[in-house]
Amino acid sequence: MRAAANPEPEEVTIIDLSHDGRGVARSDGKTLFVDGGLTGETVEILRLRRRRHHDEGRVINVLEAAADRVEPICAHFGVCGGCSLQHLSPHGQLEAKQKVLLENLERIGKVRPESTFAPLTGPVSGYRRRARLGVRYVQKKGRVLVGFRERAKSYVADLDACPVLTAPAGDLIQPLAELIGGLSIRRRLAQVEVCVADNRSAFVLRVLDPPENDDLEQMRAFERTHDVDLYLQPKGPDTVRALSETAAELHFRLPEFDLDFHFLPTDFIQVNAELNRSMVSRAMTLLAPKPGQRILDLFCGLGNFTLPIARLGASVAGVEGDAALIRRARDNAERNGLDGLAEFHVANLFEDCAGLPWLDQAADAVFLDPPRAGAQEILPAVAGTGAGRIVYVSCHPGTLARDAGTLVEEFGFHLRGAGVMDMFPHTAHVESIALFERD
């Protein structure tokens, strides 16, 4: 329930950060979530919304700044919803994320790790090689906007560039807007999906109406001018097609394991290329696969972890619900000469998998990399494999904590260690990795 906001400025002290990166204060006996506030600061705010159990506001003036407050790297910060923590130093962001992880483990899972891993870090700008950008033709402005959504709004932010997107994508925001603004279908182009591979940049245009011949010529000219590939998507993901026959086959490498992955521009790959390399390296250290071992890799996707496991000599079964990703994972295994050690299966891991062939044999270890929903449904089957070690990569600390509690309380595992990985700098997103073992 909302009530009218208070138009008068108020002075409050920020006592904590929320899970979504907003400052937390207490005022009038209620919790107040404050955009732009950092722990320990005294700030002047405007209260924007009143709700039954909490209110919301934003900082209009910092009276006493936190030591970790820094100047944002982007002129659009505060309006664009792509980032929420650019005003907090990278070190401060890591501390906040580690705190969120540990608090979730204790509060939800009722567990504590025996050790806390040092955070994995990478670049804090130019790191984002995948993104979905909104497109909107604004009649009043007489032009097209391309960008992330505005913070807490449905509008497309008016961007000229984006410093967190991997080059050259970050500098092509305005040229893309100008391209789309000159098309006959500018009102019928809904979004642009960005994908920067190691060898090429691709942009997938979601077109609700077919482009005219002149539109296609403008798009091809854009490809030539900026040395990128455009794809058109008229309906679902299966309808994505390259604009030009010369479009490059996209790939990325994991040099430490001498692996090369080929993929399509709409396939899921980890957003941060450098952090992904570090994450895979740490995962292999924790999992410690050896020749003669059998390992399950659940929610395996393209084989980002499956193939490094095979490269280290273990026999590995990768399981994923998306049949198209499994086809490409098999192709990547063959391309890297690992099809003898890596096998792949399609299965819905959110349903009962009892009796499926990849569960018939015992496993020495299990690797889990589930989506935000976590791995709750498959945990009994995981425990039933007899595996003594589980490495769990999580993109949601709440579901990791829930699953950690289950593994410890119901299946006799110990949480040996956990720590954050800064996959998404300047956001409140918490990526983490945990190691479980049982005697």
Beta strands, then each sheet from edge to edge (+ up, - down):
strand 1: 6-13
strand 2: 16-17
strand 3: 23-27
strand 4: 30-35
strand 5: 42-50
strand 6: 54-64
strand 7: 115-116
strand 8: 130-138
strand 9: 143-147
strand 10: 189-196
strand 11: 201-207
strand 12: 229-233
strand 13: 241-242
strand 14: 250-254
strand 15: 259-263
strand 16: 294-298
strand 17: 315-320
strand 18: 342-346
strand 19: 365-368
strand 20: 389-394
strand 21: 414-421
strand 22: 431-437
sheet 1: 1+ 5- 6+ 4+ 3- 2+
sheet 2: 7+ 21+ 22- 20+ 19+ 16+ 17+ 18+
sheet 3: 9+ 8- 10+ 11- 12- 13+
sheet 4: 14+ 15-
end
